[in-house]
Amino acid sequence: MTAAERLAAVRARIDAAARAAGRPPSDVRLVAVSKLQPVERVRDLVAAGQVDFGESRAQELGVKAAAVDGVRWHFVGRLQRNKARAVAATAAWVHSLDRAELVPLLARGAGSGAPLSVLVQVTLDGDPERGGADPREVLPLAARVADEPRLRLAGVMAVAVPGRPARPQFARLQAIADDLRREHPAAGEISAGMSADLEAAVAEGATLVRVGTALFGARALR
């Protein structure tokens, strides 16, 4: 399949899932996760009409942002303290804020244009190796983000735990998102779902789905 065909197939899945959930397809934005993919594959998807791309390593984000025009970059990986300012200077969105110490670093790194959109990553299993804030920490962390003028509190993100049914996990995330919106009505984004479970995520309110394999195939670089 060509890049355009793969993109059309993924968008068709998203549209069908949204309609099945009684939602307009325009409610759900596709983020193409290009981690470990060469620049040429990113350019192919840009040419096919894809705008939003996700990276999970700060150095790779910087290289690709310098090489490809017309892209809105999302940082979707574990956010390291020593990379936070560089990520904020390059990305338009950060999906993976999970601790308070990173908030001022992101604010200092954010450029002078539109505020950096930030999602609080929530852990669904408590495993520190997977990242994410404890659900009880989401509201205090969100308040820290909301207090920074250079940051825009956008909502929440989570990764489903492998080997467990995805939809109940995303339902829990949606409940956490509802609690957040009661305190911060504009923070309505839910980043959830990947190639294998995007339908379950959309059914439970995801507004951003992060898809890599279904768009790119196996990762080209190791």
Secondary structure, 3 states (H helix, E strand, C coil): CCHHHHHHHHHHHHHHHHHHCCCCHHHCEEEEECCCCCHHHHHHHHHCCCCEEEECCHHHHHHHHHHCCCCEEEECCCCCHHHHHHHHHHCCEEEEECCCCHHHHHHHHCCCCCCEEEEEEECCCCCHHHCCECHHHHHHHHHHHHCCCCEEEEEEECCCCCCCCHHHHHHHHHHHHHHHHHHCCCCCEEECCCCCCHHHHHHCCCCEEEECHHHHCCCCCC
